[in-house]
Amino acid sequence: MDRIFEFLFKYRPLVFEQGDFTFGAPTSVRIWLVVGGLLAAAAVASYTIARGKSSVAERGIMAGLRVMLLAVLVTCLMQPSLILSTVVPQQNFVGILIDDSQSMTLADEDGITRSAFVAESFTPGESELLDQLSERFVLRFFRFSDFASRIDGPGDLTYSGTHTNLAGALDAAREELSGVPLSGLVLVTDGADNDNQPLAEALVPLQAAGVPVFTVGLGEEAISPDVELGRVEMPRAVLEGSSPMVDVVVTQRGIGRVTVPIIVEDEIQILAEETVELGPDGEPVVARIYFELEGRGPRRLTFRIPTQPGERVDRNNARSVQIEVRGEREKVLYFEGEPRFELKFTRRAVADDENIQLVILQRTAESKFLRLEVDDGTELEFGFPSTREELYRYRALILGSVEASFFTHDQLQMIADFVSERGGGLLMLGGQSAFAEGGWEGTAVEEVMPVVLNPPTGGGPDGFFAEVKVRPTPAGFAHAAVQLGLEGEAVQARWDSLPAVTTVNPISEVRPGATALLTGSGDALPAEQVVLAFQRYGRGKSIALTIQDSWLWQMSAEVTLEDQSHEAFWKQMIRWLVDGVPEAVAAVIDQDQIEPGDLVRLVASVGDSTYIEVNDASVTARITSPSGLVEELPVEWTVNRDGEYAVEFRPTELGEYEVEVNAERNGVTLGSDITYLSTGPSDEEYFAPGRRTQTLRRIADETGGQFYTAETIGSLPEDIRVTGAGVTLVEQLDLWDMPILFLLMLALMGAEWAFRRIRGLI
Amino acid sequence: MRRSLFTGPTMAVVALSALSGACARDSGTDTVSVTPLGAEFMAQVAPTLSERPNFVDPRGPRMDPTEVPGRFPFYWTRAIYSGYGRRGWRQSWATDYPKGDQQFLVVLKRLVRLNAYDWENAVPLDDPKLRRFPVIYAVEVGGMNMTESEVEGLRGFLDAGGFLIVDDFWGQREWDVFEYNIRRVYPDRPIVDIGLDHPIYTSFYDIEEVMQVPAIGRTQYPAECYGCVPHVKGMYDDEGRLMVIINFNTDLGDAWEWAEDPRYPLKYSTYAYEMGANMIVYAMSH
């Protein structure tokens, strides 16, 4: 299309985009042309007066054609031209940035690798393109992957880079060439940027300096056939004995909608094997995998799909993820307002869970409490905690059938803050003193609940009471707490087999943003009952279980002794409650694929015993390398966010690092946390290795450059000449001799002649 | 015997409950003439019968037989088992029933913050509905002779997590009968003494002595057999949790039933209610 345009309009479209259109005729000629126009108008008028065989309409058409012809002629006589700036040959520099990462070694469908194209196009003495560029510009070559550096020529490229950082490369080249007249940068890459540096940060300075970037996109946009294990989503830390729920995203092209296995393994053994049916070409599908993790400490898990027949890229079939298996015993406070069997059987269900300490505070009389599983005689000796320090020691809080009026106003606010500020988990159980029936409406805790409270029905013998047959919602089927340790259709079958339970709290609506996992139906229910619902609230989560006797799933004669549904339900519920609950001091390294030499950023959140962020703490990171070398670094407040501290460092060894963060203030220890990172070779370059046309076009468009493929790169030297920055001169290009004008005149004359012939006027 | 901290108030509550007319009025065949303390004085100033207000039973309505149990978190449930009457004309399971159960509930609810059904609730051991009441009370087990279905029902109940309270049986012969029946349920589980260091003795009240509680009319000579001493024994599950508590050579049920009788020493009722409260609080939390 560009060629056709160039033939008709004499120059390429880019020239018209860059140039300013003007008429070059001197003023006196213009005056004569105006006079000529008036004469032409008179001639037209004579057409209208003349008599002959033609009708008025025919004369109008012929007059119009003649006027158009005259207009084309006048346009030519007015000397149309383009004014544009062109670079002065050999007085400007052009930086050529060549991608030196591993993805450049991939071969396209024609079998030619991207690196081969680079060699063909940029080797001195062997490339016409390079010769043309060299004639006009002083060339400077750069290689880039995770960082950029000057090279003499393509011969210095190794294609061993494991990351691609486009923004960093543009920044480095711009800074290196900032002291010279720069016509532009040529970026030769497949565009697969897998670094975290935002592209906009590099483009703005280029825009400000008026330096266009000409991007050359290499490779196919989609490599086929290929299966890619794109992403693994799993928690960074789990309790020992947990079965984390892991989502694995898989995409295929050209393989078909077949079923492939996903193997999960650690350093020693295969932990799980799941199959997934691949989606349509290019559409990601999510496979959900469960497996149990035993043994404490950091673990490196690999998720892998075996190489499929004919697959062109197999180094994107596996991902490694770091996870920490924690062996702590998480303390959960269960406060029950009266003796109830729900407490008994919940205790029994989790009794053998070594990672859960279910501390019981049960009110047995007005000012009398039964305490169980406390650490010592002083714990909860005055009843429910009355200070945040005391309550925040627990990671989760379960409230049974206890009325809101039992608590002081401060305690109610404290419970709400326990979720929002401390990040704890709150579970509220059904009962005659729970929810609206317990007077919780209008309290600070009501906002935390994931359910909408109806007006209280009143308790006692005449109060609301209904049987509820419980079943999972679609969201519930995907949740570990509802799955009862089963998979697929077995989950529904198990819930169908469980006996009905009862409720005295009619609740049929969840809050906006909350999710119902279990619902229930029954003859006496005014509407479908929300049985189990949850929501994120602040830093924590709140869960409502609106039934009062889940223990029937253990005791009922309809349930066999071998049925472990009740135990599975409560173990998962309580582990879910404590999952993700932060400590006052928490350290995070949010990077998975780390190679020796990569820059790692450690972020620590620091709070006091009431989980209020502190900005004046003294925080240090003690980094222990695989070989045992210890380095201590200060971790500084980031200023951007309260309580957030960060430090960057470069691990140099292969293997596992332990990073211990300690925080103190005024000599008082606030807390500590340990996190781990594992370094190893990265295959990141092979994930999504297709050409990123959109990214490259964006770079070109935002900087005033152009985008090219391997097929269109031939016009690059000329385009830089007319669009480039640096030392330029003003050039005027005549347009009066554009072939399109001549063709137009011919066409108009021919049209009038044909019209006359057809009408029999000649 | 060193009294626990709550014994005084407990005795007062028991006494007041009993004396305030809280006894069951429709208890069945047993009737007792009541001579309140200070009757002579009170009679001088008490209003005449016609002036006295009618007694309003504070207890809630009885359970609708068609309703599924569960409206209340707790039902004081008596086990119905096959067997022999003590005097041949009435099944032994029904000893002190229903007055003893109703009386027990009245005082229990005043002692413990327990949302309990106000009335008696007797369920056969082989009834699947038994599983809805995880604490059951079996009395006069010296007359027990369970059917096979009752044996299976009791075993399933205990295996699932239920708790059995056994009370009011005396002497070697009655022990042998009980042991024969419980061995049909669990042939190999040992029956052991429950020492005073067991948490059941501190779950609500601090009980520091096991008392022999006599039946009504035997307060001068509590033991119903020569040389019988009171025992509290138990049977544990595979996890080491107490699931059966056996009150042998003692009669807690009579003490609950006759607390309002001025001839019945309050100390026995106090102890019986303390044990009752402790057993229930323990059973509902362990």
Interface residues (C-beta under 8 A of the other chain):
Chain A: G337 E338 P339 R340 F341 E342 L343 K344 F345 R347 R348 A351 I360 Q362 R363 T364 A365 E366 K368 L370 L372 S401 G431 Q432 G460 P461 G463 F465 E467 A500 V501 T502 V504 Q548 D549 W551 L552 Q554 M555 S556 A557 E558 V559 L561
Chain B: G60 P61 E67 V68 G70 R71 P73 F74 L111 V112 R113 L114 N115 P128 K129 L130 R131 R132 P134 G156 D159 A160 G161 G162 S203 F204 E239 R241 I280 V281 A283 M284 S285 H286
